[in-house]
Amino acid sequence: MSDRENRDKLGRRGLIRFGFVGAGAAVMAGAVAGCGETVVERVEVPVEVIKEVQVAGETVIKEVEVEVQVAGETIIKEVEVEVAGETVTKIVEVQVEVPVQVENVELEVWYNQQRGGPGMHGIWNQAALNFQANNPNVRVSVMPFAHGDMEVKVLTAVAGGTAPDVAYLHMDWAATFASKGVVIPLDDYTKSSDIMDDIYPSAVASFQGFGHTWGLPVVSQPGFVLYNQNVVEPLGLGDPWDLYKKGEFTSDWYDGYLAAARTGEGVDSVYGAYEYGFSVLKVQYLALWGHNSPVWNEDMTESALHSDEAAAGWNWIAGHVNSGLVPSRSEQSAIVGGAGGLFNSGKLGMNPLFARQNNQKYAEATRRGFSASGYEPINLAIAPPFSWPNGDTYYRDGGNGYGVLQSSENPDAAYELLLELTESVGRGHMGLGLSIPAKKSLADAEEFIGSFHPWEQERTEVFDIIQTDETPAFVQPPRYTEIQTLVRAAYDEIVLGGLEPQNAMGDIKSTIDEILQEAPEGMRRSFPGDR
């Protein structure tokens, strides 16, 4: 039997290596065997690790087959070898261990089905196949859930013992999951690789707090301005991109633009933009920051939403609504597609805080050119956000990622799956035009470059401006969704009830403070601040 045949016969089993040496010396190396298992291995000795033995005047290195039966112990074995016509018996040591039996692992992932439509299902199925190809003992099942259901679904599953191994982790509930012990800290895993150096800080910041990293991002969504040049250009106020490059794209310019763009009545109404922030606190942060107000105190134990500085931000947002410069919520809800429908119909000139994940709302209608509906084709363009009265510009990134649940029986494999998701699912989102790179290594990925819409292709440098190591991130406290409900009701009192911001936000301060102060002791002060 040839050497190749012998090796083929052995397959993947490791080789037992030993040499025939003089004066009772021995060479020993590890291989694999089983408790009570008989193992026949071909023995070979690398020249560099043996001593020479002189038999009948020759230096001899021999390969033989050895049969041993042992429970992972070193044994003494006599082996006869014919050398130069003589049979020579040598005593050698052989160490044998059993092959490691790799257990089959099943991982379940709950993912966000909100974006991407049928294409997103294919991306997730392919990610599972990619991981399984590199990890044959692992089977991955993926289950889609609506974005709005995920937080409650996961918390309910954890309480009932039916939680998955990996789940969608959004900026709105990442701190809640961390404080409740739903997800595990990933620091022990991430420090063994360069993954954190590769990820843009703003993309992962929403999943960091209490001194730990709780999830990894697959999507990065820094904000920028999307506008219809057919609405903006005739006003003669300048192009936002040109103004930005000259340092003249400001919130004051934006106020003047809203007033100039407002024309028509009823179904013929045209607006410069929609209500800033859509009554969503995490977006309204920017108006508060821009008027020199924090959202929380330094250690996130008290609300600062009622301060005089915050009032300037609240009044700036509400003033546009109350003066009729932006469409009311009832007007938006009456249009198919809401604000997106208004924009696509040419009746809304600008989205002042656009995220690439919203491209679906605009791209398809724009490609069709509205030929069937009689609207003028939209001439889209993009620019970085405007600066605020304090002189700052906030590109803000909203984290969308995944975490490993505390209840997972296979956290090591689940973390390895996370790494796969940052790559394959990240590429998939970019390929659908729904994200910019969350990892620096994907900055020139074909999926990203190839997904540019015409209005993006003309100004790709905008993405370089909004995605840097300095981009701020949305970072929420535990139980943020409860706080959001309280703040929205208070904001409605400002817009609809004419209540002063200091009073409206002051009325809910004690309730918010109680929520903030319920964060686990010793974890709260290390949570990132507003920016």
N, C-alpha and C positions, 0 to 999 in steps of 0.2 A: 504494500500500500504506500503510495507516494505521500510526501509531506503535505501537499495541497489537499489530497483526499482525506488525510488524517485531520487537517484543520477544518475542512468542510464538515466532516463527521461531528466535530466538536461544536460547530455552530458558534453561538455567542458565549459559551462557557469559557471562563478565564483559564489560562494555562498555568499548571503547577511548574515552577521553575526551581531546579536544584542542580548541583554539580557533583561530580565524583572527585574527592580531594583526599590528600594523604593525611596521615598522622591524626586521624580522628576529627579533623576539621569538617565543617559542613556549611553549605550555602542553603538559605531558606528564603522563600518568597511566598506571598499570599495568593490563594486562588479560592474557589468557592465550592462547598460540599454540604451535604445534609445530614441531619441527625439520623444515624442508622442507614444512610444512603450509600450505596457502592458507586464510586466514581472512577472511571477510567479516563486518564488524561495523558496526553502526549507531553513529555517532559523535555524542555529545551533550556539551555543555559547560555545567556548572553556572555560573550567573551569578556566584556569589561567588568563583570561582577563575579568572576570565578578565579580560583587559583589553579594554576596548572598542575597536572598530576603526571608523573612519569611512570609509564608501565611498559616494560620491555623496551626501554629506550625511546619510547614515543610520548609525545604530548597528546593526550586523548581528551576529546570532548564528545560525549555520546548522547544521543537522544533515545529514550526508551519509553514504554508505556508502563504506568504504575497503577495498580488497583488498590484502593484503600477504602476502609469503611470506618468513619469517624464522625463524632459530633462536634465539629469545629475545633478540634484540638490538634496540637502538634504531636506526631507519633514518630517512632523510630522504625525504619523499614529497610530490610536487606534487599539489595538489588544485584543480580548477576549480569555482568556485561562481558562479551567476548572481545578481547583486545589482543591483537597480534597473534591470533591463533590460540590464546589461552583464555580460560574463563576466570574472571576476577570478581570476587564478591566485595562490595563496598557497603558500608553502613551510612545512610544519609537521613537527614531530617526532612519530613514533608509536612507542610501546614495546609490543611484543607478546610474550607468553610462552605456553607451552602449558598447558592445563588440567592440574592435578595429577591423575594417575591413581591412585586409591585402590586399594591392593592388597586382595584378599580375604584375610581372616584366619580361621583356625580355632582355637578354644580348647576345650580339654578340661578338665573339672572332675571330680574324684573326691570324692563327698560321703558323709557318714555316714548310713547308712540305719537306724541303731539305733532312733531315735524316730520316731513319727508314722505308721507303717504306710503304707498306700496313699496317704493324704492327703499325706505328705511327698513322694512322687514327683510329685504334681501341683504342689506348691509349687515344686519345682526346675525342672520343665518350664516353668512359667509365668515363673520368673525368667529362664530362657534366652530365652524369647520376648520378654520385656520389654526385655532388653538388645539383642537383635537388631533390635527395632523402632526403637530409637534409634541403632543402629549397623548399617545395612543391609549393610555389607561384612563383617560378622563372623558366623560361624556357631559356635554354642556347643553342645557335646555334654556331657551329664551322665551320670555313671556311679555307681551306688550301691555302697558297700562296707560290710561289717560293721565296726563300731567296733574290735573286737579285732584285726582283720586289717590295719587301715590303716597303722600304723607300719611293719610289715615289708614290706607291699606297696609302699609308696612308696619305701623304701630300696632294695628289689630293683629297682624300675622305674628309679630313678635310675642304679643301677649298670649296668643293661642298656640304657640309652638309650631307654626307652619311657615315661618319666614324663609326667604330664599338665602342663598349664600352672598349674592351681590345684588345691590339695588341702586336705582337712580337716586342721586344725591343732588338736590337743588340748593341754591344759596338761601332760599327762604326757610328751609328746615334742616340744613346741615348742622347748625348749632344745637337745635332741639334734639336731633338724633345723637349728637355727641354727648350732650348733658344727661341724656336718659340711658346712656350705655348701649344704644342700638347698634352703633358701628364701632369698630376697633380703631385705635390709633395705628397709623402705618409707619411710624418713625423707624422702628426696628428693621423694617423691610427697605424703606427708601434710602437709609444711610449706607446700604451695601452696594448701591449703584449710583450712577450720575443722573438719575431720572429728574431729581429736583433742580439740577442745573439746566436741564433741557427744557423744562416747563416754564412758560412765562409766569412771573410772579402773580400777575393779576388774574390769570386763569385758575390758579389753585388757591388764591387767598380766601375765597368764599368758603373753602373747606378747611381752613386753618383757624385754630382757636384753642384756648385752654393749654397752650404750649405744645400742641400736637397738630399733625396733619391727619385728617379723617377721610379724605377721598382724593381721587385723581381726576382731572378734567378730560373730557373728550371733545368739548366744544369751547370756543372762546368768542365772546360777543361784545367787544368794545363798541361804543356808540359813535355814530357819525351822522351827518345830515344828508338826507336824500331829498332832492327837489326837482320840480318840473320847470324846466327853463322856459316853457311856453307861458307860465304864469309869472315867473320872477323877472325875466328879462325885460318885458314891456314896461315894467314899473320904473325903470331907469335908476334904480338904487344901487346898481353894481351886482356883480356875480359873487356869490358867497365864497367860492374857491379863490378868486382873485383878491377879495377882501381879506380872507384869512391870511394869505401870503403877505399882505401889507400890514397885518395886525389891526385891521379895521372891522373884522367880523365880530361884533359884540352884541350883548343883550339889548343895548340901546338901539343898535341898528335893527335888531329883530323886532322890537316894539314898533319902530317906524314902518317896517315892512308889513307887519300885521295890519296896521291902519290903512296903508296904501293898497293892499291886496283885497281888502274887504269891499266887495261890490255885490249888487243885485239883492233881491229879496225872494223869499220862498224857495221854490224849486230852482230858481236861477241864482241862488246865493253862491258866491265864491269866497273862499277863506284862504288866508295865508298859511294857516296850520291848524292843528287840532289843539285841544286843551293840553297844556304841558304836563306830562306825567300821567295822564289818564287816571288821575286820582289814586295812583299807586305810590305808596310811601317811598319805596326804594328808589323810584325815579325822581320823586319830589325832593329827595336828599340833595340833588344837585342845585336846585334853586335855593335851598337853605344854605348849603355850603357857599354858594356864590354870593350870598348876602352876609357872609361872615358868621354864620351860626352853625354850631355843631348840632347833631341830632340827639346824641346822648352825652352825659358827662364822661370824663376821661376813663373811668373804669366800668362804664356801662351799667351803672346801678341806678341812674336817674334819667328821666326824659328831659331834654332841653327844647322840646318842640314849642313851648309856650313863651320863649324869650322874646324880647323886643327885636333882636336880630332875626330870629326865625320869623317873626311877624312880617318883616319886610319881604321875605321869600314867599310866605303864604299869600300876602296881598298882591305880589307880582303875578302869581299864577291865577288867583281868583279874579284879579282885575281884568284879565283878558276875557274871562267867561262873562262877567257881569256887564262889561261894555259891549258885548256882542261881537268881539273881534275873532272869536273862535266858535265853532258850532257847538250847540248845547248837546248834552248826552242824548236827549230825545231825538234831535236831528240825526245824530250819528246812528242811533239804533234803528231809525226808519229807513236807512239805506242798506241794501244788501252788501255785506262786507264791512259795515261800519265805517271807520275812518279810512280803511283801505279802499272801500268802495268809493268814497268821496274822492280820494286821491286818484284812483284809476279813471274816474269820470272827468278828470280835469277841473274839479271844483275845489281842490285842496292843493295848495302850491308846494307844501314842504312838510316833511316829517323831521322835526328837529332833533330827535334822538332815536335814530334808526339802528336796528341791529340786523346783521346779515341773515339771521334765522327768519326774518320777516320777508325775505325776498319772494317767497311763494305768493304772498298777497299781491305783489306788483308785477313780477316778471312775466307770468303767463299772459295777463291782460295786455301788458306792454308789447309782447312779441306779436300778439294778434292785431295790435294797432287799432283796436276798437272798430274795425271796419264794419262789423255786423251791427254795432250799436250807434254808429254815426258820430262817435266822439273823435276829436282830433287825436292822432297818435301822440303819446306822451314822449317828451324829449327829456330824459332823465339825466341827472348829474349828481355827483357826490362831493362832499367837503367835510373837513373835521368840524366838530361842534364850535359854537361861538363862545367867546369869553364872557365872564360875569363881571358885575360891578367891582368885585375884589381883584380883578385882573387875571384870575385863574381860568383855565379851560379844563373841563373834566370829561375824559373819554370814557370812563368807567367800564368795567368788564363785569358781566354777570356769569357766575360759574354754573356750568352744567357738567356733572361728572358722576362718578360711581364710587361706592364704598363697600367694604367687606363687613358683613353683619356679625355681631358678637355671637350669634347663635350658629354660625357656620361650623360644621364639623371638620372642614378642610380649609382653614384660613390660608395656609401656605399656597395651595393650588388656586384659591380664590384671588389672592394677590397677584399671582402670575397671570391670571386671566385679566385683571385690571390693566396690567401693562400691555396686554394684547389689545384691549379696548382703546387705550390712548392712541394706539397706532391705527388699527384697521377701522374702528368706528369713527375715530377722528378724521381719517382720510375720507370715509364715506360721507360724513356731514359736509366736508369741504367740497367733495365732488358734486353734491346736490346744490351747492351754492348757499349753504345754510350756516357756515362758520368760517372764521379765519383760523390759522394755525394756533393751537394751544401749546405746541412744542416748537422750539426753535429749529429742530432738525427737520420739521415739515414746512419750513418757510418757503421753500422752492418746490414743494411737492407737486407732481403733475396734476393731482386731483384738485389742488387749489388754483394753480395757474390756469388750468384748463376749464375752470368753472366760471371765470369772469364773465359777467354780462357786459355788453358794449359800454354801458356807462361806467362800469368799474374798470374795464380795460384802459380807458382813456386816462384814468387817474389812480393807478395802482399805488402811487406814493402815499395816498391817503391812508392805506393800511399800515404802511411803515410808520406813519405819524401816530396813529391811535393805538398801536400794539408795541409797547416798549416795556423795559423793566420798571418804568416809573408810572405806568397806567394804574390809576386807582381801581379798587374793586368794591362791589357791593358786599358788605359783611354784615350779617344780621345777628341779633341776639337770639338766645333760645326763646321759643314760643313767639317768633316773629309774626306768624300768621294771625295770632290773636291780637297782637298789637296793631297790625294792619287794619283789622276790622274796626277797632276802636278809633283809629286815626281817620279812617275814611268817613265814619259817621260825624266826627268832629269837623272835618273839612267841609262836609255838606252843610253844616251849620254856618260856616263862614260864607260859602257861596250862595246858599239858598235862604239862610235865615238872617244874614247880615250881621252875624256875631263877630266881634273882634277876635283875631287869632289868639291873642293872649288869654282870652276868656274860654274860647272853644277848646283850645289845647290844654289850658289850665284845668279845665273840668275833668279831664281824663288822666292828668299827670299822676295822681296817687295810685290809680289802678295799674298804669304802665309801670310805675316804680316797683310795685309789689311783684309784678311779673319778672322784671329785671333782677330783683333781689332774691328771687327763688333759684337762680342759677347755682349749681353746686359750689359750696364753699371751697376756696382755694383754686378754683378754675376761672372764676370770673375776671380777675384783674389781668390775666395774661391774654385775654381775648383782644384782638385788634380793635382799634378805635374806628372813627368814621372814615378816615381816608388813608 
